Amino acid sequence: MKSESNFENKMWRGAVLPSLVTGLISGLVVTIWRGRPGAFAALLAILLVFIFFSVHLLVAKISKNLDPVAYKPVYPGIVLSFVVNLNTVQAFILLKNGFTLA
């Protein structure tokens, strides 16, 4: 169990560090370019990336010992996970644009 936990921690750190560095650099550029709205958008993007990584690492942890045939009942959950991620991004875009798609 200890090595599995260590592997999961390495995966999490491997996802967090590049995302954080990229997010901070792009956030700085957008903040300079657009000011406070740019900073807010950058923080929101970083938050979405961390949620996305967390959900997928959690799914990987839960399903790591399943037989490939056993994934068939899990497929709807996988599809639902992607749909929820896309809908979350769409909701943030709609909130930002005042519920207009233009």
N, C-alpha and C positions, 0 to 999 in steps of 0.2 A: 504494500500500500504506500509506503514511503516513497518509492521510486516513481509510482504513478502520480502522486501528488507533486513531486519535484518536476516531473515532465509537464504537468499542467501549469505549474508556476512558470516554467521556462517558456511555454507557449504563450501565456498571458503577457509576460514581459516582452517577448518577441513581437507581440502585436502592439503593445502599449508604446514602447520606445519610438519606433519609426512613426507611428501615428501622432504621437505627441510632438515630436520634432517637426514633422511636416505641417501639422496643424498650427503650431506656434509660428513657424516661418510664414506660412500663407496668411495666417491671421494678422501678423504684423504688416505684411504687404497690403492686405485689404483694408486694414485700419488706417494706414497712411493714405491710401487711395480714396476711401469712402468715409472715413471718420467713425463715429459711434455706431451707425447702422452696420458698417463693415465688421466692427469688433463683435457686435451681437451675433451676426451671421456666422462668423468664424467660431465663436464659442458654441453656437448651436450645432454646427457641423462636427466639431470635435466630440460633443456629447452624443450625437447620432452614431458616429464611428465607434465609440466605446460601447454603446448599447448593442450595436450590431455584432462586434467581436464577442461581447459577453454572452449574448444569446447563442451564438454559434459554438462557442467553446463549451457552454453548458449542454447543448444538444450532443456534442461530441462526447462529453463525459458520460452522459446518461446512456448513450447508445454504443459505447465502445465494446461491450461484451456480447452484443446481439449477433445472432447468426444472420447472414445476408438474406436468407429467406424470411426471417422474422421482420425484416424492414417493411414488408408489404403493408402491414397495418399502420406503420409509422409514416408512410408516404403522404397521407393527407395532412399530418402534422407538419411535415417538412414544407409542403406547399403553403400551408397556412402561415408558417413562419416567414416565408418570403413575401406573401401577400401583406402581412402585418407590417413588415419592414417598409414595403413600398407605400402602403397607405399612411404610415407615420411620416415618411418624407413628403408625401403629397399634402398631408395636413399642415405640416410646417410651411410648405410653399404657399398654401392657401391662406394661412394666417398672416404670412408676411405680405402677401399681395392684397390683403383685404377681401378675400373670397372672390377674386376675379382671376381668370386664367390667362388674361392678356398681359 
